[in-house]
């Protein structure tokens, strides 16, 4: 995974955690911030990572 793709994914995760926006919106916001071109598959991978992060955080809150 490229550094550019990874850092965009991390930005998208941060947006969902701190701005309380939907994963798709967070991905688009992160991509626009970097003014980058990503393929449909790369966008899918970023959205998938964001959804996994959300699910993991919700699961952790339930077990606390």
C-alpha positions in Angstrom: 0.0 0.0 0.0 1.4 3.4 -1.0 2.1 6.0 1.6 -0.3 8.3 -0.1 -3.1 5.8 0.1 -2.3 5.0 3.7 -2.2 8.6 4.9 -5.5 9.3 3.1 -7.0 6.4 4.9 -5.8 7.6 8.2 -7.2 11.1 7.5 -10.6 9.5 6.7 -10.5 7.5 9.9 -9.7 10.7 11.9 -12.6 12.4 10.2 -15.1 9.7 11.3 -13.8 9.7 14.8 -13.6 13.4 15.4 -16.2 15.0 13.1 -18.9 12.3 13.3 -19.4 12.0 9.5 -20.3 8.9 7.4 -17.4 6.8 6.0 -18.1 7.7 2.4 -18.1 11.4 3.2 -14.9 11.0 5.2 -13.2 9.3 2.3 -14.2 11.9 -0.1 -13.1 14.7 2.3 -9.7 13.0 2.8 -9.2 12.5 -1.0 -10.2 16.1 -1.7 -7.8 17.4 1.0 -4.9 15.7 -0.8 -6.2 16.6 -4.3 -5.4 13.1 -5.3 -6.7 10.7 -7.9 -7.5 7.2 -6.7 -9.0 4.3 -8.6 -12.4 2.9 -7.6 -10.6 -0.1 -6.0 -8.4 2.2 -3.9 -11.4 4.2 -2.8 -13.1 1.0 -1.8 -10.1 -0.1 0.2 -10.1 3.2 2.1 -13.8 3.0 2.8 -13.4 -0.6 4.0 -10.6 0.3 6.4 -12.8 3.1 7.8 -15.7 0.8 8.4 -13.4 -1.8 10.1 -12.1 1.0 12.4 -15.7 2.0 13.3 -16.7 -1.6 14.0 -13.6 -2.2 16.1 -14.2 1.0 18.2 -17.9 0.1 18.7 -16.9 -3.4 19.8 -14.3 -2.1 22.2 -16.9 0.2 23.8 -19.3 -2.7 24.3 -16.7 -4.7 26.2 -15.5 -1.9 28.5 
